[in-house]
Amino acid sequence: MKRLEPSQNEHFVDLIPVNPAIERYMQELIENKSQHVLVEMEALAKQKNFPIVGRLVGMSLEVLAKMVNAKRVFEFGSGYGYSAYWFARAVGSNGQVICSDSKLANKEQAEGFLSSVDLWRRITFCIGHAQEIFSQTEGFFDICYNDVDKNEYPSVWKLAKEKIKPGGLYIADNVLWHGKVIARNNIDEWTQAILEHNQMIFDDPEFDAFINPTRDGVMVARRKVA
């Protein structure tokens, strides 16, 4: 796979794809479009140094879900429900977002946050290993969203792609991995897994894909309609 030539400094930690000033401008456009629960969830993420997708990516998840009229979403890795908030808004009162996480405490926090804005009834929150939960869940999905440990990205893609409806989406966070995807030497296990994941998706003839470089990179792949 051909990659961009790195600069003389091959340290790619926290390389930001989009100019921070541009990201601040985009944040300013949406800063008044929030509910109190978002402020609380974002404050908790900052306090605990807990990774969430953030407001810009969250809004893009909601818009993408609405564009494909998603009614059934599966999340591989849900934390305490930040991304689920956006998907739950999109699927409507008759929709379902199936969340997965290994920690009961995250489910309890998600229930508190999402109940406060009347979205919990749209959530099915399962505790355990995301891939096992997915394998035991019947039916197809309009969207499969991947935000598990990065070394598991290739296996999640292989599972998820088989149960995405034609016209549906596969979405994955952190696919630029702090800029490490352009490294040529000393590639760690998680970066290698993301590189493999990304290339498999772009090579798959059943999907059209692009990467939104906002924040840490979001993969969006649409299953073609026959």
Secondary structure, DSSP 8 states (H G I E B T S, - for coil): -------S----TT--SS-HHHHHHHHHHHTTS--HHHHHHHHHHHHHT----HHHHHHHHHHHHHHTT--EEEEE--TTSHHHHHHHHHH-TT-EEEEEES-HHHHHHHHHHHHTTT-GGGEEEEES-HHHHHHTS-S-EEEEEE-S-GGGHHHHHHHHGGGEEEEEEEEEE-SSGGGGGG--SS--HHHHHHHHHHHHHHH-TTEEEEEE-STT-EEEEEE---
